[in-house]
Every structure is written in structure tokens, then in C-alpha cells.
Amino acid sequence: MENPIKNNRIVEGKTFALRLLNFALETQSNCAAGEDEKESMVSYATTLLKYQIATATCHNEIDYLDRCDASARLSDGLKFLCLK
């Protein structure tokens, strides 16, 4: 069965979700509001990366996600969220 949502991707850039998650995880906050914003950004980026992994069909994108160990980064995002 063909993937029904492959042409309805949220972003076209194959690096976007990983870069966003890395940025969010590395951001330092100095206050409770900043920590809440960081948690939201990690949540958004984790969801976006999970979606990208599930819907990737292009071999270049799949290779990129494998090379960057996207599953491990996804796990890092989920761990961060579970610790909150």
C-alpha cells in the first residue's frame, strides 16, 4: 500500500526536524517560563521528527536519517519530555 500522506509532508527539508530538536535540547533556560518554552519546543520537534521518520520515502532522506541516527535523537527528545 502506498503511503497516503507522503505528499503532505510538514516540511520539505530533510534536515529541519533534526536541527530543530538538536537546537531545542541544547538551549539553556534561566527561568521557569524559558523551561516551559524549551519543553514545548522539544515536544514539537520530537513529534515532527517522529512524523518524518514514519513518512520518509526518498532514499536520500532515509540514508540521511540513518547516518544521523535520528532514532537515537528521537529517543533523547522523548527522555527529556519524560523527565519533566
C-alpha positions as CSV (number, residue, x, y, z in Angstrom):
1,M,0.0,0.0,0.0
2,E,1.3,3.4,-0.9
3,N,1.9,5.9,1.9
4,P,-1.3,8.2,1.8
5,I,0.5,11.2,3.4
6,K,3.8,11.2,1.6
7,N,2.8,14.2,-0.5
8,N,1.5,16.1,2.6
9,R,4.8,16.5,4.4
10,I,5.0,19.3,7.0
11,V,8.5,20.4,5.8
12,E,10.4,19.6,2.7
13,G,13.9,20.0,4.1
14,K,15.3,16.6,5.3
15,T,17.5,18.3,8.0
16,F,14.9,20.5,9.6
17,A,13.4,18.2,12.3
18,L,16.8,17.0,13.5
19,R,18.2,20.5,13.6
20,L,15.2,21.8,15.4
21,L,15.4,19.0,18.0
22,N,19.1,19.5,18.5
23,F,18.6,23.2,18.9
24,A,15.8,22.7,21.4
25,L,17.7,20.2,23.5
26,E,20.8,22.3,23.7
27,T,19.0,25.5,24.6
28,Q,19.7,26.7,28.1
29,S,16.9,28.4,30.0
30,N,17.3,30.7,33.0
31,C,13.7,30.8,34.3
32,A,10.6,28.7,34.6
33,A,9.0,30.3,31.6
34,G,12.0,29.6,29.5
35,E,12.0,26.0,30.7
36,D,8.3,25.7,29.7
37,E,9.1,27.1,26.2
38,K,12.0,24.6,25.9
39,E,9.8,21.7,26.8
40,S,7.2,22.8,24.2
41,M,9.9,23.2,21.5
42,V,11.3,19.7,22.3
43,S,7.8,18.3,22.1
44,Y,7.1,19.9,18.7
45,A,10.5,18.9,17.3
46,T,10.1,15.3,18.6
47,T,6.7,15.0,17.1
48,L,7.9,16.4,13.8
49,L,10.9,14.0,13.7
50,K,8.7,11.0,14.6
51,Y,6.4,12.0,11.7
52,Q,9.4,12.5,9.3
53,I,10.8,9.0,10.2
54,A,7.4,7.4,9.7
55,T,6.8,9.1,6.3
56,A,10.2,9.1,4.7
57,T,10.2,7.5,1.3
58,C,13.1,9.1,-0.6
59,H,16.3,7.0,-0.3
60,N,18.4,10.1,0.3
61,E,16.3,11.2,3.2
62,I,16.2,7.7,4.7
63,D,20.0,7.4,4.4
64,Y,20.4,10.9,6.0
65,L,18.2,9.9,8.9
66,D,20.2,6.6,9.4
67,R,23.5,8.4,9.2
68,C,22.4,11.0,11.8
69,D,21.0,8.3,14.0
70,A,17.6,10.0,14.0
71,S,16.1,7.3,16.2
72,A,18.6,8.0,18.9
73,R,17.9,11.7,18.8
74,L,14.2,11.0,18.9
75,S,14.8,8.9,22.0
76,D,16.8,11.8,23.5
77,G,13.8,14.1,23.0
78,L,11.4,11.6,24.5
79,K,13.6,11.1,27.5
80,F,13.8,14.8,28.1
81,L,10.0,15.0,28.0
82,C,9.6,12.1,30.3
83,L,11.9,13.7,32.9
84,K,9.6,16.7,33.1
